[in-house]
Each structure stands twice: as structure tokens, then as C-alpha cells.
Amino acid sequence: MPDAYDALYADMIQHGDAAFTLQHVVDAHAAQTATEHSKPIALVFALVGLYLHVEKDYTGRQIQQIHMRMGRHKQPWPHLHLPVNRGAMTPETVLSAAPGEPRDAAIDAWCASVWEAFTESHDTIANLVREYGQSQSLSRG
């Protein structure tokens, strides 16, 4: 039996949307489940996605394009603090919302919950996005 994240992922794939909301699901899950053994790039990209979605209202499609541009440039990624509490919402919480707008709103709330849990990394991520935006012409594409 699939876990809640797998079920949510499959649901998002099946009901794909132009805004690519699946990207928000992937980013929230990656940040919420990161461990000290996770590659720094995985957590950095997840938090970049959450920052751009929660703070700047980027769509999943726009974030996916930025991730691809950032990934073309090899560099050492910062090691970020992993908070014990990663947000009160989970994939289970999101799945309990009815499909459609209620579930999309639950995904947004999940992203905000996880992003807020990483408060200690907010400045690092915002600065990284600013640096990349200036040097790599990152835009909403």
C-alpha cells in the first residue's frame, strides 16, 4: 500500500495542471524529510522552491525552470540546519482535503508550514536566490 506522499504524488501526476503544482509537493516533502545524509543540493533546491512559492508566489512550472537553470552550474551548496519540527502539516493532512481547490489550498498551507519551520535558513535561501537571479538571469520564465 502506498504511503500518503506516494498517493499524493500519483494523484498530482494523474490530474496534472499547467501550473505544475506537483513541484510544490516534491519540494515540501523533500524539505520535510531531509536528513543529515541528504545531499545539500536536495535541501537547498527544496527550500528555494518553497521560498519562491510561499514568499514570491511562483508557480511550480516557474520553480522547475529555475531549478533546471541552477542545476546547470556546479557549485558547493550550503549545508543548512535541519530543524526538529518540520511543520505541522503532512502529506496525510493534504490528502484529507477534497481534490481540486481545497487540496491545492492544503498544498499551499503545507508548503508554508514547512517553509516556516526552516526560519533559520530563510536569509541564506533568499540571498542565494538573489545571487543567482543577478548572475544567472533567473526569472519567472
KARACOR-V992952 format. One record per backbone hydrogen bond with DSSP energy under -0.5 kcal/mol. CO is the residue of the C=O (numbers start at 1). NH is the residue of the N-H. E is the energy in kcal/mol with one decimal. If there is no record, write none. Layout:
# KARACOR-V992952
co=CO nh=NH e=E
co=CO nh=NH e=E
This chain:
# KARACOR-V992952
co=3 nh=7 e=-2.4
co=4 nh=8 e=-2.7
co=5 nh=9 e=-3.1
co=6 nh=10 e=-2.6
co=7 nh=11 e=-2.2
co=8 nh=12 e=-2.5
co=9 nh=13 e=-2.3
co=10 nh=14 e=-2.5
co=11 nh=15 e=-2.1
co=13 nh=16 e=-1.2
co=17 nh=20 e=-1.5
co=19 nh=60 e=-0.9
co=19 nh=61 e=-1.9
co=20 nh=23 e=-1.7
co=21 nh=24 e=-1.1
co=21 nh=25 e=-1.3
co=22 nh=26 e=-2.6
co=23 nh=27 e=-2.4
co=24 nh=28 e=-2.6
co=25 nh=29 e=-2.3
co=26 nh=30 e=-2.5
co=27 nh=31 e=-2.3
co=28 nh=32 e=-2.4
co=29 nh=33 e=-2.0
co=30 nh=34 e=-0.6
co=31 nh=34 e=-0.6
co=35 nh=38 e=-1.5
co=39 nh=42 e=-1.0
co=39 nh=43 e=-1.3
co=40 nh=44 e=-2.7
co=41 nh=45 e=-2.7
co=42 nh=46 e=-2.0
co=43 nh=47 e=-2.7
co=44 nh=48 e=-2.6
co=45 nh=49 e=-2.5
co=46 nh=50 e=-2.4
co=47 nh=51 e=-2.9
co=48 nh=52 e=-2.7
co=49 nh=53 e=-2.1
co=50 nh=54 e=-3.2
co=51 nh=55 e=-2.3
co=51 nh=56 e=-1.0
co=52 nh=58 e=-2.5
co=53 nh=57 e=-1.0
co=59 nh=63 e=-2.2
co=60 nh=64 e=-2.7
co=61 nh=65 e=-2.0
co=62 nh=66 e=-1.9
co=63 nh=67 e=-2.9
co=64 nh=68 e=-2.2
co=65 nh=69 e=-2.0
co=66 nh=70 e=-2.9
co=67 nh=71 e=-2.4
co=68 nh=72 e=-0.8
co=69 nh=72 e=-0.7
co=70 nh=73 e=-1.4
co=72 nh=74 e=-0.7
co=78 nh=80 e=-0.6
co=81 nh=83 e=-0.8
co=84 nh=86 e=-0.6
co=90 nh=94 e=-2.0
co=91 nh=95 e=-2.7
co=92 nh=96 e=-1.3
co=94 nh=97 e=-1.6
co=98 nh=103 e=-1.1
co=100 nh=104 e=-2.5
co=101 nh=105 e=-2.6
co=102 nh=106 e=-1.8
co=103 nh=107 e=-2.4
co=104 nh=108 e=-2.2
co=105 nh=109 e=-2.3
co=106 nh=110 e=-2.5
co=107 nh=111 e=-2.7
co=108 nh=112 e=-2.3
co=109 nh=113 e=-2.3
co=110 nh=114 e=-2.6
co=111 nh=115 e=-2.9
co=112 nh=116 e=-2.5
co=113 nh=117 e=-1.4
co=114 nh=118 e=-1.0
co=115 nh=118 e=-0.9
co=116 nh=119 e=-1.3
co=118 nh=121 e=-2.4
co=118 nh=122 e=-0.5
co=119 nh=122 e=-1.5
co=121 nh=125 e=-2.5
co=122 nh=126 e=-2.8
co=123 nh=127 e=-2.7
co=124 nh=128 e=-2.2
co=125 nh=129 e=-2.6
co=126 nh=130 e=-2.3
co=127 nh=131 e=-2.9
co=128 nh=132 e=-2.7
co=129 nh=133 e=-2.7
co=130 nh=134 e=-2.1
co=131 nh=135 e=-2.4
co=132 nh=136 e=-3.0
co=132 nh=138 e=-0.6
co=133 nh=137 e=-0.6
